[in-house]
């Protein structure tokens, strides 16, 4: 409103402080409340999911948002300050429980959080009070943990460390970096939605560009040794074949499209793709399958997911 007044010019008289804090504020509030009507009807008809999103800003201040998902769409419900000194299981339980009370327990199908220990503890408390609700971990966070567990395999951990040596050398030397960008026409390092997605993207980028001759111009002895090593490139291929199907699944789970309806099938497809990439030789990928199954069975294979 004030931008419109300013754009009109000095002849336009803006609203008074009373109007902004009184009639206009109440009118805006009413408009927002009316926008909730469609969501509330959907909650009654098909149920909804309560989701928490906790994060910390650059100043170390903790915030937890409460969001409700339904067939009608997504609506923000509440936000509270929750520094680490206060963020315990009881505090999270009280916050979510109050939200469920306002929505109506019969309208809530599930609560979704990440897999932090305080959230798991609050889930135990909630199951005692509201046993009819499902309490599920965040699919994107669980898949990210699968990637983290895979990263800890010795061959993958060593490959990531060597890949980091190469990329750090390239980005630490201006002339080499300029030469790389000249031949590639792009950057080698990419950012993903999580740290482990970023790791996969950077390994994939190395794999895609390993034949580019600018890499042979690297002066660093260690980087040059790594680049010339066939063993390293084979390990990169192995890491990418482990990571890529799960990273693609992570990208889909982290989108704005409700994912629960197709998550089980997509997980099966990702495991099958890993198998195919290793010629269905179980001795080459069974360890990663076990990592996936351990997290999947524990967090994302409930009766609700199966339904």
MIVO-59251 format. One record per residue (C-alpha): x, y, z. Coordinates in nm, 4 decimals. Example, Ala and Ser with C-alpha at 12.3 -4.5 7.8 and 13.67 -1.06 7.14 Angstrom:
BEGIN
<site><xx>1.2300</xx><yy>-0.4500</yy><zz>0.7800</zz></site>
<site><xx>1.3670</xx><yy>-0.1060</yy><zz>0.7140</zz></site>
This chain:
BEGIN
<site><xx>0.0000</xx><yy>0.0000</yy><zz>0.0000</zz></site>
<site><xx>0.2714</xx><yy>0.2472</yy><zz>0.0992</zz></site>
<site><xx>0.4639</xx><yy>0.1674</yy><zz>-0.2201</zz></site>
<site><xx>0.1537</xx><yy>0.2569</yy><zz>-0.4215</zz></site>
<site><xx>0.1201</xx><yy>0.5860</yy><zz>-0.2299</zz></site>
<site><xx>0.4857</xx><yy>0.6674</yy><zz>-0.2957</zz></site>
<site><xx>0.4543</xx><yy>0.5828</yy><zz>-0.6645</zz></site>
<site><xx>0.1561</xx><yy>0.8188</yy><zz>-0.6999</zz></site>
<site><xx>0.3510</xx><yy>1.1206</yy><zz>-0.5778</zz></site>
<site><xx>0.3532</xx><yy>1.3813</yy><zz>-0.3030</zz></site>
<site><xx>-0.0080</xx><yy>1.4843</yy><zz>-0.3675</zz></site>
<site><xx>-0.1358</xx><yy>1.1491</yy><zz>-0.2465</zz></site>
<site><xx>-0.2084</xx><yy>1.1373</yy><zz>0.1247</zz></site>
<site><xx>-0.1260</xx><yy>0.8069</yy><zz>0.2894</zz></site>
<site><xx>-0.3217</xx><yy>0.6320</yy><zz>0.5661</zz></site>
<site><xx>-0.2837</xx><yy>0.7462</yy><zz>0.9252</zz></site>
<site><xx>-0.1114</xx><yy>0.5301</yy><zz>1.1892</zz></site>
<site><xx>-0.4568</xx><yy>0.4641</yy><zz>1.3382</zz></site>
<site><xx>-0.5896</xx><yy>0.3374</yy><zz>1.0050</zz></site>
<site><xx>-0.2858</xx><yy>0.1150</yy><zz>0.9500</zz></site>
<site><xx>-0.2993</xx><yy>-0.0363</yy><zz>1.2998</zz></site>
<site><xx>-0.6801</xx><yy>-0.0416</yy><zz>1.3202</zz></site>
<site><xx>-0.9277</xx><yy>-0.0804</yy><zz>1.0326</zz></site>
<site><xx>-0.6756</xx><yy>-0.1819</yy><zz>0.7647</zz></site>
<site><xx>-0.5046</xx><yy>-0.4336</yy><zz>0.9928</zz></site>
<site><xx>-0.8359</xx><yy>-0.5928</yy><zz>1.0916</zz></site>
<site><xx>-0.9414</xx><yy>-0.6036</yy><zz>0.7271</zz></site>
<site><xx>-0.6172</xx><yy>-0.7782</yy><zz>0.6300</zz></site>
<site><xx>-0.6555</xx><yy>-1.0242</yy><zz>0.9155</zz></site>
<site><xx>-1.0098</xx><yy>-1.1046</yy><zz>0.8050</zz></site>
<site><xx>-0.8890</xx><yy>-1.1665</yy><zz>0.4489</zz></site>
<site><xx>-0.6258</xx><yy>-1.4103</yy><zz>0.5766</zz></site>
<site><xx>-0.8783</xx><yy>-1.5918</yy><zz>0.7966</zz></site>
<site><xx>-1.1205</xx><yy>-1.6227</yy><zz>0.5051</zz></site>
<site><xx>-0.8383</xx><yy>-1.7792</yy><zz>0.3032</zz></site>
<site><xx>-0.8213</xx><yy>-2.0575</yy><zz>0.5640</zz></site>
<site><xx>-1.1798</xx><yy>-2.1658</yy><zz>0.4950</zz></site>
<site><xx>-1.0955</xx><yy>-2.3893</yy><zz>0.1986</zz></site>
<site><xx>-0.8087</xx><yy>-2.5496</yy><zz>0.3880</zz></site>
<site><xx>-1.0256</xx><yy>-2.6234</yy><zz>0.6915</zz></site>
<site><xx>-1.2909</xx><yy>-2.7879</yy><zz>0.4770</zz></site>
<site><xx>-1.0238</xx><yy>-3.0082</yy><zz>0.3177</zz></site>
<site><xx>-0.8918</xx><yy>-3.1023</yy><zz>0.6614</zz></site>
<site><xx>-1.2377</xx><yy>-3.2279</yy><zz>0.7578</zz></site>
<site><xx>-1.2882</xx><yy>-3.4140</yy><zz>0.4301</zz></site>
<site><xx>-0.9539</xx><yy>-3.5890</yy><zz>0.3690</zz></site>
<site><xx>-0.7442</xx><yy>-3.5135</yy><zz>0.6773</zz></site>
<site><xx>-0.4115</xx><yy>-3.3333</yy><zz>0.6882</zz></site>
<site><xx>-0.0460</xx><yy>-3.3579</yy><zz>0.7847</zz></site>
<site><xx>0.1169</xx><yy>-3.1366</yy><zz>1.0476</zz></site>
<site><xx>0.4815</xx><yy>-3.0673</yy><zz>0.9625</zz></site>
<site><xx>0.7472</xx><yy>-2.9003</yy><zz>1.1749</zz></site>
<site><xx>1.0496</xx><yy>-2.7216</yy><zz>1.0334</zz></site>
<site><xx>1.3195</xx><yy>-2.6199</yy><zz>1.2797</zz></site>
<site><xx>1.6182</xx><yy>-2.4130</yy><zz>1.1701</zz></site>
<site><xx>1.8813</xx><yy>-2.1765</yy><zz>1.3068</zz></site>
<site><xx>1.9662</xx><yy>-1.8408</yy><zz>1.1531</zz></site>
<site><xx>2.3140</xx><yy>-1.6903</yy><zz>1.1100</zz></site>
<site><xx>2.2977</xx><yy>-1.5421</yy><zz>1.4593</zz></site>
<site><xx>2.2283</xx><yy>-1.8784</yy><zz>1.6180</zz></site>
<site><xx>1.8630</xx><yy>-1.8052</yy><zz>1.6917</zz></site>
<site><xx>1.6397</xx><yy>-2.1111</yy><zz>1.6729</zz></site>
<site><xx>1.2970</xx><yy>-2.1001</yy><zz>1.5073</zz></site>
<site><xx>1.0370</xx><yy>-2.3716</yy><zz>1.4614</zz></site>
<site><xx>0.7595</xx><yy>-2.3354</yy><zz>1.2032</zz></site>
<site><xx>0.4377</xx><yy>-2.5347</yy><zz>1.1974</zz></site>
<site><xx>0.2870</xx><yy>-2.6019</yy><zz>0.8546</zz></site>
<site><xx>-0.0242</xx><yy>-2.8001</yy><zz>0.7589</zz></site>
<site><xx>-0.0422</xx><yy>-2.9955</yy><zz>0.4310</zz></site>
<site><xx>-0.3650</xx><yy>-3.1240</yy><zz>0.2782</zz></site>
<site><xx>-0.5204</xx><yy>-3.1986</yy><zz>-0.0597</zz></site>
<site><xx>-0.6181</xx><yy>-2.8296</yy><zz>-0.0751</zz></site>
<site><xx>-0.2613</xx><yy>-2.7094</yy><zz>-0.0353</zz></site>
<site><xx>-0.0095</xx><yy>-2.5927</yy><zz>0.2229</zz></site>
<site><xx>-0.0785</xx><yy>-2.3349</yy><zz>0.4918</zz></site>
<site><xx>0.1525</xx><yy>-2.1789</yy><zz>0.7506</zz></site>
<site><xx>0.0064</xx><yy>-2.2025</yy><zz>1.1018</zz></site>
<site><xx>0.2575</xx><yy>-2.0798</yy><zz>1.3587</zz></site>
<site><xx>0.6185</xx><yy>-1.9930</yy><zz>1.4307</zz></site>
<site><xx>0.7941</xx><yy>-1.9872</yy><zz>1.7663</zz></site>
<site><xx>1.1405</xx><yy>-1.9008</yy><zz>1.8911</zz></site>
<site><xx>1.3096</xx><yy>-2.2141</yy><zz>2.0215</zz></site>
<site><xx>1.6762</xx><yy>-2.1700</yy><zz>2.1154</zz></site>
<site><xx>1.8674</xx><yy>-2.4921</yy><zz>2.1826</zz></site>
<site><xx>1.8558</xx><yy>-2.4361</yy><zz>2.5577</zz></site>
<site><xx>1.4754</xx><yy>-2.4634</yy><zz>2.5431</zz></site>
<site><xx>1.4244</xx><yy>-2.7044</yy><zz>2.2546</zz></site>
<site><xx>1.3593</xx><yy>-3.0328</yy><zz>2.4312</zz></site>
<site><xx>1.1075</xx><yy>-3.3126</yy><zz>2.3725</zz></site>
<site><xx>0.8477</xx><yy>-3.1642</yy><zz>2.6111</zz></site>
<site><xx>0.8616</xx><yy>-2.8239</yy><zz>2.4442</zz></site>
<site><xx>0.8154</xx><yy>-2.9764</yy><zz>2.0954</zz></site>
<site><xx>0.5386</xx><yy>-3.2048</yy><zz>2.2217</zz></site>
<site><xx>0.3480</xx><yy>-2.9112</yy><zz>2.3732</zz></site>
<site><xx>0.3860</xx><yy>-2.7044</yy><zz>2.0569</zz></site>
<site><xx>0.2620</xx><yy>-2.9766</yy><zz>1.8215</zz></site>
<site><xx>-0.0080</xx><yy>-3.0933</yy><zz>2.0615</zz></site>
<site><xx>-0.1491</xx><yy>-2.7407</yy><zz>2.0804</zz></site>
<site><xx>-0.1554</xx><yy>-2.7224</yy><zz>1.7012</zz></site>
<site><xx>-0.3392</xx><yy>-3.0558</yy><zz>1.6764</zz></site>
<site><xx>-0.5891</xx><yy>-2.9354</yy><zz>1.9353</zz></site>
<site><xx>-0.6657</xx><yy>-2.6256</yy><zz>1.7278</zz></site>
<site><xx>-0.7036</xx><yy>-2.8246</yy><zz>1.4042</zz></site>
<site><xx>-0.8963</xx><yy>-3.1076</yy><zz>1.5669</zz></site>
<site><xx>-0.7403</xx><yy>-3.4477</yy><zz>1.6293</zz></site>
<site><xx>-0.9937</xx><yy>-3.6239</yy><zz>1.4052</zz></site>
<site><xx>-0.8736</xx><yy>-3.4066</yy><zz>1.1145</zz></site>
<site><xx>-0.5032</xx><yy>-3.4943</yy><zz>1.1538</zz></site>
<site><xx>-0.3665</xx><yy>-3.8082</yy><zz>0.9874</zz></site>
<site><xx>0.0025</xx><yy>-3.7715</yy><zz>1.0684</zz></site>
<site><xx>0.2780</xx><yy>-3.5525</yy><zz>1.2083</zz></site>
<site><xx>0.6050</xx><yy>-3.5293</yy><zz>1.0135</zz></site>
<site><xx>0.9391</xx><yy>-3.4173</yy><zz>1.1606</zz></site>
<site><xx>1.3051</xx><yy>-3.4776</yy><zz>1.0935</zz></site>
<site><xx>1.4832</xx><yy>-3.7591</yy><zz>1.2775</zz></site>
<site><xx>1.6506</xx><yy>-3.5558</yy><zz>1.5520</zz></site>
<site><xx>1.6563</xx><yy>-3.7296</yy><zz>1.8904</zz></site>
<site><xx>1.4376</xx><yy>-3.4651</yy><zz>2.0567</zz></site>
<site><xx>1.1730</xx><yy>-3.5147</yy><zz>1.7881</zz></site>
<site><xx>1.1792</xx><yy>-3.8923</yy><zz>1.8316</zz></site>
<site><xx>1.1371</xx><yy>-3.8456</yy><zz>2.2079</zz></site>
<site><xx>0.8430</xx><yy>-3.6093</yy><zz>2.1552</zz></site>
<site><xx>0.6867</xx><yy>-3.8676</yy><zz>1.9211</zz></site>
<site><xx>0.6889</xx><yy>-4.1239</yy><zz>2.2015</zz></site>
<site><xx>0.5013</xx><yy>-3.8774</yy><zz>2.4225</zz></site>
<site><xx>0.2521</xx><yy>-3.8016</yy><zz>2.1469</zz></site>
<site><xx>0.1799</xx><yy>-4.1703</yy><zz>2.0803</zz></site>
<site><xx>0.0769</xx><yy>-4.2094</yy><zz>2.4440</zz></site>
<site><xx>-0.1673</xx><yy>-3.9178</yy><zz>2.4304</zz></site>
<site><xx>-0.2859</xx><yy>-3.9539</yy><zz>2.0699</zz></site>
<site><xx>-0.2381</xx><yy>-4.3198</yy><zz>1.9647</zz></site>
<site><xx>-0.4587</xx><yy>-4.2830</yy><zz>1.6553</zz></site>
<site><xx>-0.2107</xx><yy>-4.0503</yy><zz>1.4812</zz></site>
<site><xx>0.0856</xx><yy>-4.1555</yy><zz>1.2682</zz></site>
<site><xx>0.4169</xx><yy>-3.9973</yy><zz>1.3579</zz></site>
<site><xx>0.6627</xx><yy>-4.0190</yy><zz>1.0689</zz></site>
<site><xx>1.0123</xx><yy>-3.8965</yy><zz>1.0012</zz></site>
<site><xx>1.0827</xx><yy>-3.6594</yy><zz>0.7139</zz></site>
<site><xx>1.1428</xx><yy>-3.8636</yy><zz>0.3963</zz></site>
<site><xx>1.4002</xx><yy>-3.6179</yy><zz>0.2562</zz></site>
<site><xx>1.5962</xx><yy>-3.6196</yy><zz>0.5831</zz></site>
<site><xx>1.5856</xx><yy>-4.0002</yy><zz>0.6030</zz></site>
<site><xx>1.7140</xx><yy>-4.0363</yy><zz>0.2454</zz></site>
<site><xx>1.9864</xx><yy>-3.7836</yy><zz>0.3223</zz></site>
<site><xx>2.0893</xx><yy>-4.0026</yy><zz>0.6173</zz></site>
<site><xx>2.1074</xx><yy>-4.3007</yy><zz>0.3778</zz></site>
<site><xx>2.3483</xx><yy>-4.0979</yy><zz>0.1645</zz></site>
<site><xx>2.5475</xx><yy>-4.0082</yy><zz>0.4754</zz></site>
<site><xx>2.5756</xx><yy>-4.3732</yy><zz>0.5771</zz></site>
<site><xx>2.6863</xx><yy>-4.4635</yy><zz>0.2231</zz></site>
<site><xx>2.9502</xx><yy>-4.1906</yy><zz>0.2327</zz></site>
<site><xx>3.1100</xx><yy>-4.3603</yy><zz>0.5335</zz></site>
<site><xx>3.1985</xx><yy>-4.6707</yy><zz>0.3292</zz></site>
<site><xx>3.5812</xx><yy>-4.6704</yy><zz>0.3005</zz></site>
<site><xx>3.5964</xx><yy>-4.6616</yy><zz>-0.0818</zz></site>
<site><xx>3.3429</xx><yy>-4.3754</yy><zz>-0.0966</zz></site>
<site><xx>3.5041</xx><yy>-4.1762</yy><zz>0.1843</zz></site>
<site><xx>3.8472</xx><yy>-4.2021</yy><zz>0.0216</zz></site>
<site><xx>3.7097</xx><yy>-4.1045</yy><zz>-0.3198</zz></site>
<site><xx>3.5330</xx><yy>-3.7969</yy><zz>-0.1803</zz></site>
<site><xx>3.8530</xx><yy>-3.6918</yy><zz>-0.0030</zz></site>
<site><xx>4.0539</xx><yy>-3.7256</yy><zz>-0.3257</zz></site>
<site><xx>3.7900</xx><yy>-3.5427</yy><zz>-0.5264</zz></site>
<site><xx>3.8050</xx><yy>-3.2604</yy><zz>-0.2740</zz></site>
<site><xx>4.1833</xx><yy>-3.2372</yy><zz>-0.3214</zz></site>
<site><xx>4.1292</xx><yy>-3.1821</yy><zz>-0.6944</zz></site>
<site><xx>3.8499</xx><yy>-2.9261</yy><zz>-0.6634</zz></site>
<site><xx>4.0229</xx><yy>-2.7336</yy><zz>-0.3823</zz></site>
<site><xx>4.3398</xx><yy>-2.7105</yy><zz>-0.5929</zz></site>
<site><xx>4.1468</xx><yy>-2.5856</yy><zz>-0.8957</zz></site>
<site><xx>3.9536</xx><yy>-2.3207</yy><zz>-0.7024</zz></site>
<site><xx>4.2551</xx><yy>-2.2089</yy><zz>-0.4990</zz></site>
<site><xx>4.4597</xx><yy>-2.1035</yy><zz>-0.8042</zz></site>
<site><xx>4.3244</xx><yy>-1.8186</yy><zz>-1.0135</zz></site>
<site><xx>4.5052</xx><yy>-1.9077</yy><zz>-1.3392</zz></site>
<site><xx>4.4050</xx><yy>-2.2743</yy><zz>-1.3201</zz></site>
<site><xx>4.0461</xx><yy>-2.1814</yy><zz>-1.2358</zz></site>
<site><xx>4.0282</xx><yy>-1.9416</yy><zz>-1.5312</zz></site>
<site><xx>4.1689</xx><yy>-2.2113</yy><zz>-1.7601</zz></site>
<site><xx>3.9165</xx><yy>-2.4638</yy><zz>-1.6326</zz></site>
<site><xx>3.6249</xx><yy>-2.2256</yy><zz>-1.6901</zz></site>
<site><xx>3.7570</xx><yy>-2.1441</yy><zz>-2.0377</zz></site>
<site><xx>3.7543</xx><yy>-2.5066</yy><zz>-2.1491</zz></site>
<site><xx>3.4413</xx><yy>-2.6133</yy><zz>-1.9606</zz></site>
<site><xx>3.2375</xx><yy>-2.2989</yy><zz>-2.0057</zz></site>
<site><xx>3.0957</xx><yy>-2.3625</yy><zz>-1.6584</zz></site>
<site><xx>3.1921</xx><yy>-2.4295</yy><zz>-1.2976</zz></site>
<site><xx>3.2994</xx><yy>-2.7711</yy><zz>-1.1795</zz></site>
<site><xx>3.1556</xx><yy>-2.7391</yy><zz>-0.8272</zz></site>
<site><xx>2.7791</xx><yy>-2.7333</yy><zz>-0.7728</zz></site>
<site><xx>2.5564</xx><yy>-2.6867</yy><zz>-0.4692</zz></site>
<site><xx>2.2780</xx><yy>-2.9291</yy><zz>-0.3828</zz></site>
<site><xx>1.9838</xx><yy>-2.9172</yy><zz>-0.1441</zz></site>
<site><xx>2.1919</xx><yy>-3.0935</yy><zz>0.1244</zz></site>
<site><xx>2.5623</xx><yy>-3.1409</yy><zz>0.1965</zz></site>
<site><xx>2.5548</xx><yy>-3.4979</yy><zz>0.0658</zz></site>
<site><xx>2.3642</xx><yy>-3.3981</yy><zz>-0.2465</zz></site>
<site><xx>2.6389</xx><yy>-3.1418</yy><zz>-0.3051</zz></site>
<site><xx>2.9017</xx><yy>-3.4154</yy><zz>-0.2641</zz></site>
<site><xx>2.7253</xx><yy>-3.6285</yy><zz>-0.5250</zz></site>
<site><xx>2.6910</xx><yy>-3.3365</yy><zz>-0.7682</zz></site>
<site><xx>3.0610</xx><yy>-3.2580</yy><zz>-0.7430</zz></site>
<site><xx>3.1646</xx><yy>-3.6198</yy><zz>-0.7989</zz></site>
<site><xx>2.9241</xx><yy>-3.6367</yy><zz>-1.0928</zz></site>
<site><xx>3.0747</xx><yy>-3.3175</yy><zz>-1.2334</zz></site>
<site><xx>3.4248</xx><yy>-3.4636</yy><zz>-1.2072</zz></site>
<site><xx>3.3039</xx><yy>-3.7787</yy><zz>-1.3814</zz></site>
<site><xx>3.1375</xx><yy>-3.5848</yy><zz>-1.6628</zz></site>
<site><xx>3.4474</xx><yy>-3.3736</yy><zz>-1.7247</zz></site>
<site><xx>3.7310</xx><yy>-3.6200</yy><zz>-1.6629</zz></site>
<site><xx>3.8298</xx><yy>-3.6250</yy><zz>-2.0317</zz></site>
<site><xx>3.8667</xx><yy>-3.2476</yy><zz>-2.0523</zz></site>
<site><xx>4.2360</xx><yy>-3.1805</yy><zz>-2.1143</zz></site>
<site><xx>4.2466</xx><yy>-2.8723</yy><zz>-1.8920</zz></site>
<site><xx>4.2733</xx><yy>-3.1044</yy><zz>-1.5924</zz></site>
<site><xx>4.6090</xx><yy>-3.2268</yy><zz>-1.7205</zz></site>
<site><xx>4.7502</xx><yy>-2.8772</yy><zz>-1.6792</zz></site>
<site><xx>4.7219</xx><yy>-2.8924</yy><zz>-1.2992</zz></site>
<site><xx>5.0582</xx><yy>-2.8216</yy><zz>-1.1354</zz></site>
<site><xx>4.9824</xx><yy>-2.9685</yy><zz>-0.7966</zz></site>
<site><xx>5.1621</xx><yy>-3.3021</yy><zz>-0.7653</zz></site>
<site><xx>4.8916</xx><yy>-3.4592</yy><zz>-0.5535</zz></site>
<site><xx>4.6062</xx><yy>-3.3338</yy><zz>-0.7705</zz></site>
<site><xx>4.7854</xx><yy>-3.4460</yy><zz>-1.0864</zz></site>
<site><xx>4.8473</xx><yy>-3.7908</yy><zz>-0.9391</zz></site>
<site><xx>4.4811</xx><yy>-3.8289</yy><zz>-0.8495</zz></site>
<site><xx>4.3628</xx><yy>-3.7102</yy><zz>-1.1897</zz></site>
<site><xx>4.5857</xx><yy>-3.9590</yy><zz>-1.3727</zz></site>
<site><xx>4.4762</xx><yy>-4.2513</yy><zz>-1.1562</zz></site>
<site><xx>4.2371</xx><yy>-4.4966</yy><zz>-1.3247</zz></site>
<site><xx>4.1631</xx><yy>-4.6390</yy><zz>-0.9804</zz></site>
<site><xx>4.0316</xx><yy>-4.2975</yy><zz>-0.8734</zz></site>
<site><xx>3.8022</xx><yy>-4.2645</yy><zz>-1.1751</zz></site>
<site><xx>3.6666</xx><yy>-4.6164</yy><zz>-1.1264</zz></site>
<site><xx>3.5932</xx><yy>-4.5276</yy><zz>-0.7638</zz></site>
<site><xx>3.4172</xx><yy>-4.2085</yy><zz>-0.8811</zz></site>
<site><xx>3.2025</xx><yy>-4.4216</yy><zz>-1.1127</zz></site>
<site><xx>3.1174</xx><yy>-4.6502</yy><zz>-0.8197</zz></site>
<site><xx>3.0301</xx><yy>-4.3587</yy><zz>-0.5908</zz></site>
<site><xx>2.8102</xx><yy>-4.1912</yy><zz>-0.8541</zz></site>
<site><xx>2.6310</xx><yy>-4.5195</yy><zz>-0.9227</zz></site>
<site><xx>2.5525</xx><yy>-4.5482</yy><zz>-0.5528</zz></site>
<site><xx>2.4593</xx><yy>-4.1832</yy><zz>-0.5039</zz></site>
<site><xx>2.2750</xx><yy>-4.0842</yy><zz>-0.8218</zz></site>
<site><xx>1.9560</xx><yy>-4.2955</yy><zz>-0.7888</zz></site>
<site><xx>1.9169</xx><yy>-4.1879</yy><zz>-0.4243</zz></site>
<site><xx>2.0015</xx><yy>-3.8231</yy><zz>-0.5005</zz></site>
<site><xx>1.7319</xx><yy>-3.8198</yy><zz>-0.7692</zz></site>
<site><xx>1.4887</xx><yy>-3.9690</yy><zz>-0.5181</zz></site>
<site><xx>1.5911</xx><yy>-3.7060</yy><zz>-0.2616</zz></site>
<site><xx>1.5239</xx><yy>-3.4303</yy><zz>-0.5145</zz></site>
<site><xx>1.1738</xx><yy>-3.5662</yy><zz>-0.5754</zz></site>
<site><xx>1.0954</xx><yy>-3.6102</yy><zz>-0.2061</zz></site>
<site><xx>1.2110</xx><yy>-3.2544</yy><zz>-0.1351</zz></site>
<site><xx>0.9799</xx><yy>-3.0963</yy><zz>-0.3944</zz></site>
<site><xx>0.6532</xx><yy>-2.9164</yy><zz>-0.3214</zz></site>
<site><xx>0.4517</xx><yy>-3.2100</yy><zz>-0.4604</zz></site>
<site><xx>0.3116</xx><yy>-3.4427</yy><zz>-0.1876</zz></site>
<site><xx>0.5406</xx><yy>-3.7445</yy><zz>-0.2088</zz></site>
<site><xx>0.4004</xx><yy>-4.0092</yy><zz>0.0255</zz></site>
<site><xx>0.1738</xx><yy>-4.1626</yy><zz>-0.2393</zz></site>
<site><xx>0.4614</xx><yy>-4.2626</yy><zz>-0.4661</zz></site>
<site><xx>0.7549</xx><yy>-4.2787</yy><zz>-0.2231</zz></site>
<site><xx>0.7440</xx><yy>-4.6573</yy><zz>-0.1711</zz></site>
<site><xx>0.7479</xx><yy>-4.7278</yy><zz>-0.5449</zz></site>
<site><xx>1.0214</xx><yy>-4.4711</yy><zz>-0.6069</zz></site>
<site><xx>1.2365</xx><yy>-4.6290</yy><zz>-0.3365</zz></site>
<site><xx>1.2005</xx><yy>-4.9698</yy><zz>-0.5020</zz></site>
<site><xx>1.2890</xx><yy>-4.8142</yy><zz>-0.8381</zz></site>
<site><xx>1.6012</xx><yy>-4.6491</yy><zz>-0.6897</zz></site>
<site><xx>1.7216</xx><yy>-4.9803</yy><zz>-0.5444</zz></site>
<site><xx>1.6547</xx><yy>-5.1548</yy><zz>-0.8756</zz></site>
<site><xx>1.8505</xx><yy>-4.8869</yy><zz>-1.0631</zz></site>
<site><xx>2.1495</xx><yy>-4.9339</yy><zz>-0.8300</zz></site>
<site><xx>2.1339</xx><yy>-5.3086</yy><zz>-0.8992</zz></site>
<site><xx>2.1233</xx><yy>-5.2564</yy><zz>-1.2771</zz></site>
<site><xx>2.4189</xx><yy>-5.0142</yy><zz>-1.2649</zz></site>
<site><xx>2.6261</xx><yy>-5.2956</yy><zz>-1.1088</zz></site>
<site><xx>2.5051</xx><yy>-5.5612</yy><zz>-1.3553</zz></site>
<site><xx>2.2825</xx><yy>-5.7153</yy><zz>-1.0853</zz></site>
<site><xx>2.5931</xx><yy>-5.8492</yy><zz>-0.9108</zz></site>
<site><xx>2.4850</xx><yy>-5.8385</yy><zz>-0.5445</zz></site>
<site><xx>2.8404</xx><yy>-5.8633</yy><zz>-0.4158</zz></site>
<site><xx>2.9015</xx><yy>-5.5128</yy><zz>-0.5578</zz></site>
<site><xx>2.5998</xx><yy>-5.3309</yy><zz>-0.4130</zz></site>
<site><xx>2.4422</xx><yy>-5.5405</yy><zz>-0.1334</zz></site>
<site><xx>2.6161</xx><yy>-5.3334</yy><zz>0.1356</zz></site>
<site><xx>2.4452</xx><yy>-5.0180</yy><zz>0.0101</zz></site>
<site><xx>2.1115</xx><yy>-5.1969</yy><zz>-0.0184</zz></site>
<site><xx>2.1476</xx><yy>-5.2950</yy><zz>0.3485</zz></site>
<site><xx>2.2157</xx><yy>-4.9304</yy><zz>0.4392</zz></site>
<site><xx>1.9022</xx><yy>-4.8206</yy><zz>0.2534</zz></site>
<site><xx>1.6855</xx><yy>-5.0955</yy><zz>0.4027</zz></site>
<site><xx>1.7980</xx><yy>-5.0223</yy><zz>0.7573</zz></site>
<site><xx>1.6755</xx><yy>-4.6618</yy><zz>0.7399</zz></site>
<site><xx>1.3777</xx><yy>-4.7445</yy><zz>0.5192</zz></site>
<site><xx>1.2413</xx><yy>-5.0241</yy><zz>0.7388</zz></site>
<site><xx>1.2825</xx><yy>-4.8157</yy><zz>1.0530</zz></site>
<site><xx>1.1405</xx><yy>-4.4835</yy><zz>0.9329</zz></site>
<site><xx>0.9552</xx><yy>-4.4965</yy><zz>0.6031</zz></site>
<site><xx>0.7779</xx><yy>-4.8311</yy><zz>0.5818</zz></site>
<site><xx>0.4787</xx><yy>-4.7755</yy><zz>0.8072</zz></site>
<site><xx>0.1240</xx><yy>-4.8904</yy><zz>0.7370</zz></site>
<site><xx>0.0481</xx><yy>-4.5387</yy><zz>0.6122</zz></site>
<site><xx>0.3329</xx><yy>-4.5466</yy><zz>0.3610</zz></site>
<site><xx>0.2273</xx><yy>-4.8888</yy><zz>0.2387</zz></site>
<site><xx>-0.1353</xx><yy>-4.7750</yy><zz>0.1990</zz></site>
